[in-house]
Amino acid sequence: MYEPFPDAERVEANEDEQAMFDWAREQGIRWPKIVYPVRFPPGYIGSMALEEILPGERIVIAPNDSLFTTKVAQESELKDIFDKCPESFTKSMLVLVTYMIWEKFKGPASKWSAFIKYQPKNPTTIQDWLPNELDDLQDEDLKIDAEQRRKYHLYGWNHWKTILEKFDKFTPEMLKLEEYTWAFRVIGTRSFGKFMPYITLFPIGELLNHDNVETYYIYQKESDRPDATSRYSGIVNQIDHDDDLITHDSIINLKTELILNINQELNKTSQDNDKVALIRNKCKEVDTKEDAETAEHKKYRPPDMDLTESDDKCASIVAGPNEHYKPGSEVYMSYGRYSNRQLLSTYGFALKENHFNYARIKILLKDLATTPDQVEFFSSIDAYCVYKLKKYTFSIELIRGLRGVNWKNDYPAEAFLKAQVPELETLVLSIALRILKSKLEKFPTTLEEDNLKINEPGLPLRMYFSVLYRKQVKEIIAAHIKYVEIAQKIVERIALGVSVDEAVSKVEGEDDYEYEVNRAALRDYINELKDN
């Protein structure tokens, strides 16, 4: 249930917005129960429910021929260019960028004139931030990623411009970097794709702000019943849809079999071949399963989803199966399962609350070392391993990696992948605590300072998003420090002969709510201990 914003303020549409609304109605687009623009606290613009919107109700409906798509672009008067340069226009995004600039320079003669003129004049992401603004994120890898993507953007523009300069249709004015960047940012921040037949700009549908909601978009006949199972619905898990960061570092994916190989290099003199073979088989099972799940997650699309284009189909924004918008509430939709890192990179904003947030922990392999032999071995490998820590889920992957490096042949085979031996868990948790505390201590500002900063009046928007981003990363690391400390207490009690059920009782200072949250986060780890 989404409640009304008492301080929401309806804003009079400017000339471009009103022209776009009039054009959209002419195209048969309908949005009967929402209004835009509305200013919501603390000052951003969004869409508001005028009437009650019930679960499964269509919020915006746009006929197929009102959609601005790559197919429309490819079948336009630019078709000969795209056909003559297929190697340069294999990416649908570039086709749409080219077509949008072409239609923009037609002016009123373009069918899309009102829609294009309405688009934001200067859409930005963190790739457009100044170096000192990127520094405020307190994330060197995110800064490098933004700078590298900016370079790739310039390279892409140069290539695009060189191709189109060969054709008389495009003037030097149309091929300016400013025009390319504008179109690229508009399409990158406002297009729909995975569940549409083509990359698509969806007039009016693009006016809904993002949040981690169940409200989704769908492409089907209006007479069909919208079904959330034909789209991601709800918070099924905490897996994000983020791109990988572009980094200068060498990153090693520490799969369990690779961890075993490292372990055996460190323990050449004391190998039990039968035990190692048993562990290796189990590692292969784990890696195969996790790889399959990752691949399925990335390409997932319901098998019965029909995305065949048809004139009698429409694009719709649909309220989720558990969502109810009251009049006066802001109406959102989900752009995807993105963390604040991805939202900043793609859209230029961050959320106060984000189910898919994480703290990206990058660990130099030599920092895993606890013995002289390990130090010597890892010092020759200039590489990192990376873990994503979620706020309310203890990272089994981090602990598993540390455990695998420190497992010894005199431990049971089961203790390589699961928490089984208190002595080993005590060591592993102490290493994790050292690493996490070190990460938290290296930030230029503390969490407490960020909490004060975020509440400063008149904070510039980019600074606000920076503080919001780094504050939440620190909160996640701090939460994991707490989880590790509680896990240490539990393991300590087990080592003294206490049962697991007794060992998970409250630790000093925990109230009832904290106990429930902390034990929920540690559930998988506790279950491993129970399997012993």
Disulfide bonds with the S-S distance in Angstrom:
none
